[in-house]
Amino acid sequence: MRVVLDVNIWISGLLWGGLPSQILHLSRQNKITIFVSESLLGELEMTLKRTKFKNQLEKRNHTVEYLIAITQGFSEKCPNLSLNVPELRDVKDNHILATALSAQAEVLITGDQDLLVLDNFRGILIMKPTDFLNIYYTLTS
């Protein structure tokens, strides 16, 4: 199954674990293929550099560069795609949808309400981690 994870899912999985971490493990088990674009990686890097994540990075003894390398190890790259989705409540989310479209993803996993309200975008399901795991895999948490 081809999936795209929103930045909030990457950060939760890499820094806190929980359900987003289970999704990353599905990739390691070759049960899903996670795709990223350069724009998604760029947003992830910028977000991880925010002050509010500094303590958690230090607590886990991680650097931003290390987590970007981990992200690249869990995923495959797809080309950047330019996209404008007028129905989006937050235009900054255009590149997440563009990544999902470029990757020909079946599912976009996010915790962002601005994306979740769409439910579906050009045949790509938009789901919370809990729903994704409950529907497609046995939830183990």
ZIUR-V870905 format. One record per residue. N is the residue number from 1. SS is DSSP state (helix for helix, strand for strand, loop for the rest). PSI is psi in radians with two decimals (none if undefined). OMEGA is omega in whole degrees, -180 to 180 (* if undefined). Layout:
# ZIUR-V870905
N,SS,PSI,OMEGA
N,SS,PSI,OMEGA
This chain:
# ZIUR-V870905
1,loop,2.35,-179
2,strand,2.14,-178
3,strand,2.73,172
4,strand,2.34,177
5,strand,2.31,175
6,loop,2.80,-178
7,helix,-0.67,-179
8,helix,-0.54,179
9,helix,-0.75,176
10,helix,-0.85,-177
11,helix,-0.77,178
12,helix,-0.80,-178
13,helix,-0.69,-177
14,helix,-0.59,-175
15,helix,-0.45,-176
16,loop,-0.37,-180
17,loop,-2.33,178
18,helix,-2.67,-177
19,helix,-0.76,177
20,helix,-0.61,177
21,helix,-0.65,177
22,helix,-0.62,178
23,helix,-0.72,177
24,helix,-0.68,179
25,helix,-0.54,175
26,helix,-0.61,177
27,helix,-0.78,179
28,helix,-0.54,180
29,loop,0.12,-179
30,loop,0.54,176
31,loop,-0.44,175
32,loop,2.80,172
33,strand,2.09,-180
34,strand,2.32,180
35,strand,2.53,174
36,strand,2.71,173
37,loop,2.94,176
38,helix,-0.67,-179
39,helix,-0.66,178
40,helix,-0.76,177
41,helix,-0.68,178
42,helix,-0.76,178
43,helix,-0.72,179
44,helix,-0.80,-180
45,helix,-0.83,179
46,helix,-0.71,-179
47,helix,-0.76,180
48,helix,-0.42,180
49,loop,-0.07,179
50,loop,2.56,-178
51,helix,-0.63,-175
52,helix,-0.27,179
53,helix,-0.08,-175
54,helix,-0.83,-179
55,helix,-0.74,-179
56,helix,-0.65,176
57,helix,-0.80,-180
58,helix,-0.71,180
59,helix,-0.67,-180
60,loop,-0.01,-179
61,loop,0.77,180
62,loop,2.67,170
63,loop,2.84,176
64,helix,-0.74,-179
65,helix,-0.69,178
66,helix,-0.78,-179
67,helix,-0.58,175
68,helix,-0.71,177
69,helix,-0.71,177
70,helix,-0.78,179
71,helix,-0.79,179
72,helix,-0.57,178
73,helix,-0.51,180
74,helix,-0.14,-168
75,strand,2.97,173
76,strand,2.58,-180
77,strand,2.52,170
78,loop,2.76,-178
79,loop,2.61,170
80,loop,2.55,179
81,loop,2.41,177
82,loop,2.31,-175
83,loop,2.47,174
84,loop,2.02,-179
85,loop,1.71,-175
86,loop,-0.50,-178
87,loop,-0.10,178
88,loop,2.35,178
89,loop,-0.50,-180
90,loop,1.89,-176
91,helix,-0.35,178
92,helix,-0.25,179
93,helix,-0.05,179
94,helix,-0.75,-175
95,helix,-0.44,176
96,helix,-0.80,177
97,helix,-0.66,178
98,helix,-0.68,177
99,helix,-0.79,179
100,helix,-0.71,179
101,helix,-0.79,179
102,helix,-0.66,-179
103,loop,-0.12,-173
104,loop,0.76,-178
105,loop,2.63,174
106,loop,-0.53,-176
107,strand,2.42,170
108,strand,2.14,-177
109,strand,2.20,-174
110,loop,2.80,170
111,loop,0.07,-175
112,loop,2.00,-179
113,helix,-0.54,180
114,helix,-0.49,176
115,helix,-0.70,-177
116,helix,-0.56,-179
117,loop,-0.39,179
118,loop,-0.58,179
119,loop,-0.68,-176
120,strand,2.42,177
121,strand,1.93,-180
122,loop,0.76,177
123,loop,-0.03,179
124,strand,2.09,178
125,strand,2.46,178
126,strand,2.04,-171
127,strand,2.72,170
128,loop,2.72,179
129,helix,-0.74,-180
130,helix,-0.81,-180
131,helix,-0.76,179
132,helix,-0.87,-178
133,helix,-0.68,179
134,helix,-0.67,-176
135,helix,-0.77,-172
136,helix,-0.38,-175
137,loop,2.79,178
138,loop,2.09,179
139,loop,2.17,-174
140,loop,0.59,179
141,loop,none,*
